[in-house]
C-alpha cells in the first residue's frame, strides 16, 4: 500500500465523519419533540386546528361558518 492510497483512505474517512451542523440541529429538535410530544397535543385546540386545516386543504377555501365548534356551531368563522 502506498502513501497515496493511505492518504485517499484517510480523506474518505474524514469526509464521512463530518456531520453538518444542520443535521445536529434537526436531531436535537426531533429528540425534543419525542420527549415532549404529549405536551404538544395536550391542548384541546390542536385537533380543531388540524381538522380545520384539512377542511381548508380539501375545499381550497376558508370556511364561512364554524362547523367544528360545539358552542358556536354555525357562527361566523373568524
N, C-alpha and C positions, 0 to 999 in steps of 0.2 A: 504494500500500500504506500503510495507516495504522499508527500506533504500536501500536494494539490487536492488529492482525494480526501484527506483528513480535513482540510480547510473547507471543502464543499460540504462534508457531512456536518461540521460544526455550524456552518451558516444555515443549513436546513434545520438543524435542531434549534438554533436560536430564533429563527423566523417563526417557527410553530409554537415556541414557548411564550412569545409575547402576546398578551391579551389586551385588546384595546380598552380604553377607559370607559367607552360607552357600554361595553359588554358587562363590565363590573357594575356599572350603574343599573343596568337592566336586571342583573341578577339580584342586586340589593332591593330594588323595587318589588320584584317578584317575590322575594323572601318576605318582605314586609306585608305584602298582600296575602300571602299564605298564612302568616301569623295572625293578622288582624282581619281576616276575611269575614268572620262572623259579625264583626262590628260594622263593616260596610253595609251589610244587608239587614242590620238591626233596625234601621229607620223604616217606619211604615210607609213613607212616601216613595221609597226606592222602587218598589214593584209597580206603583202607579206611574212613575216616570218611564219605566220600561214599557209598560202597556201602552201609554200614550205615544211614546216614540215608535213602537211597532205600528200603531194605527197611522201615524203620520207617514211612515215609510210605505205602508200598504196603499194608502189613498193619495199620496202625493200632495197633501194639503193639511192645513191646521184645522182642528175641529172647531166648530162654531159654538157647540154646547158641551157641557161637561157630562160625558157619558159614563164615566167610571166612578164618579163620586156617589156615595150613599146619601149624604146630607144635602148636596147641591146638584142632584141629578137634573139635567135639563136647563140649568142656569147658564148664563153666558160664560164661555171658557176664556179665562184670562191667564 
